[in-house]
Amino acid sequence: MATEAQSEGEVPARESGRSDAICSFVICNDSSLREKGVIFGSPLTEEGIAQIYQLIEYLHKNLRVEGLFRVPGNSVRQQILRDALNNGTDIDLESGEFHSNDVATLLKMFLGELPEPLLTHKHFNAHLKIADLMQFDDKGNKTNIPDKDRQIEALQLLFLILPPPNRNLLKLLLDLLYQTAKKQDKNKMSAYNLALM
C-alpha cells in the first residue's frame, strides 16, 4: 500500500539509524532507482537524487571533519567519483578511497551545475520577497520587526509548490546542513559559514 508521499513521486528513505523524520519520506539509496545516465548538468530527477543520496548519506557519517564544505577535495578523486555517479555505478565511499572533502565538494558541484536552481526560477522572486512581506503585523501595519513564524510559514508554502524532485533534494540538504551546523564545535562550520559556502 503506497503512502501519501509515495503517491506524489517520493520514495521512502532507507533507514540510516537517524531518528529524523526526514528519513521517512525522502529518496532512498536504493540501487533499483539508479539508472545509468549523466546526472551532473542534467535536470533534477528522482533517479539522480538517488545517486546523490550516496554522497549525502556519507557526509552525515562524517560531520565532524573540520572545514567540511569549505576545504576543497582532490580534483582527481572527485572526477573518479563524478564519473561513477554519472554511470550509475555503486560506490563504496567507506573504502577509504575518497575523503569527505571530495564528497562535499562534489555535492556543491552537482548543485552548481543544475540547469535550474533548486528553488526554481519560477519561484525565485517570491523567495526574495518573503523578508520584506513579513515586516507587517496581522493588521497590515508596517513594522521594523519581522515576524519569524510568518516567514517560516511562507517558506514552507513555497517549498510545497516545488517540483517533487526539488522538494525531496531540498529536504535532504536542509537536514544535512542542520546536522552539520550542530557539530560546529568539531567541524568549525556554523550556519553562517555554511551559508557562505
Secondary structure, 3 states (H helix, E strand, C coil): CCCHHHHCCCCCCCCCCCCCHHHHCCCCCCHHHCCCCCCCCCCCCHHHHHHHHHHHHHHHCCCCCCCCCCCCCCHHHHHHHHHHHHCCCCCCHHHCCCCHHHHHHHHHHHHHCCCCCCCCHHHHHHHHHHHHHCCECCCCCECCCCCHHHHHHHHHHHHHCCCHHHHHHHHHHHHHHHHHHHCHHHHCCCHHHHHHC
